[in-house]
Amino acid sequence: MNGFRWQPEATDGAARAGHLHTAHGVVATPTFMPVGTAGTVKAMTMDSVRSTGAGIVLGNTYHLMLRPGAERVQALGGLHRFMDWPGPILTDSGGFQVMSLGALRKLDSDGVTFQSHIDGSRHRLTPERSTEIQHMLDATITMCFDECPALPAETDAIAASMRLSMRWAARSREAFVARDGYAQYGIVQGGTEPQLRAESVRALTDIGFEGYAIGGLAVGEGQALMFQTLDGTVPLMPADKPRYLMGVGTPDDLLGSVMRGIDMFDCVMPTRSGRTARAYTGFGTLNLRNARHALDPRPLEAGCPCPACTRHSRAYLHHLFRADEILGPMLLTWHNLTYYQRVMQGIRTAILETRLGAHAIELRAGWAAGDP
Ligand SMILES: CNc1nc2cc(C(N)=O)ccc2[nH]1
């Protein structure tokens, strides 16, 4: 009996609230995972990440295998110890990063050979090696090694890519070392083609995983096509297992995806935007480098409990970014992650109170209203 499980708590339409039980603790869902690419959530200490309300973080296999190296992290006690994060960690498989970051890469039916974007050194990832690396990192949740095809693409190219990923999923599962409280997720592929997505779900559920991700989206297809793909795919996925939408998204993406049955998310937007002066708030986004903030004594967002909003003014944040002070990205990353967690907590409460429809209207009205 694997102690890893998703325990349902409430539903509101297709939306679900529940708890993810893992070897490294329990996480309420729906949940947003801050991205901790190279063993750090950029500009944050892990105590500050915890203070935002995050329960689980993501690590990138591609970055960690190149630097400092999976063997070194293992020798130092694993990623939890290395980055001082006792909670659950999900690591991606490296496939997506290789395709988007690796300087040169050669894909074949067995895996991918690529050059490091750091020093040009040559590396190879296969389903077996990716799974081994994630084991060495001591990932709570391991992702299958897959290929995420660029969109748009011809249907037969999407089909071939999906079927390769399904063969790689079987090899990833074979290589996975099962441990109590640990999990491996399969990744549904198939582009925006309903039949290919259905074939992929069948292939993965025939293999059997502790959770299922939807990959191949948030690659430029746009929100409407992403939601349309979710509408056709999520109902086919096992209802008793966690569902993870990879690389998504804006607060509006999160809301619409939870309403379609997604439980887990990761996205670089709140952290990357925090470093580039873009703030996420209940009244939409704003750019703190804009001159209109120079003399504004108000907090960034009234009611937000983060240090940027409780201790400082918009004018100060504006100054920090104009002066290129490192405290700017620190404070705004802290704010954006806090805001993302508040959005997820508000959605979760609305599901528990069966008022998600009304809550969605309120959220969208706030985002549309703009800066008060
Ligand atoms: C930012 N968009 C995004 N799409 C993704 C797809 C995958 C995937 N494995 O298909 C992984 C990470 C992803 N991030």
PDBQT file of the ligand as one rigid body, heavy atoms in Angstrom, charges set to zero:
ROOT
HETATM    1  C1  LIG A 401       5.387  26.922 -19.906  1.00  0.00    +0.000 C 
HETATM    2  N1  LIG A 401       4.715  25.883 -20.637  1.00  0.00    +0.000 N 
HETATM    3  C2  LIG A 401       4.980  24.572 -20.453  1.00  0.00    +0.000 A 
HETATM    4  N2  LIG A 401       4.441  23.578 -21.176  1.00  0.00    +0.000 NA
HETATM    5  C3  LIG A 401       4.992  22.421 -20.742  1.00  0.00    +0.000 A 
HETATM    6  C4  LIG A 401       4.833  21.108 -21.174  1.00  0.00    +0.000 A 
HETATM    7  C5  LIG A 401       5.582  20.102 -20.561  1.00  0.00    +0.000 A 
HETATM    8  C6  LIG A 401       5.433  18.693 -21.075  1.00  0.00    +0.000 C 
HETATM    9  N3  LIG A 401       6.182  17.758 -20.501  1.00  0.00    +0.000 N 
HETATM   10  O1  LIG A 401       4.688  18.471 -22.027  1.00  0.00    +0.000 OA
HETATM   11  C7  LIG A 401       6.449  20.400 -19.511  1.00  0.00    +0.000 A 
HETATM   12  C8  LIG A 401       6.600  21.714 -19.079  1.00  0.00    +0.000 A 
HETATM   13  C9  LIG A 401       5.869  22.725 -19.697  1.00  0.00    +0.000 A 
HETATM   14  N4  LIG A 401       5.855  24.082 -19.531  1.00  0.00    +0.000 N 
ENDROOT
TORSDOF 0
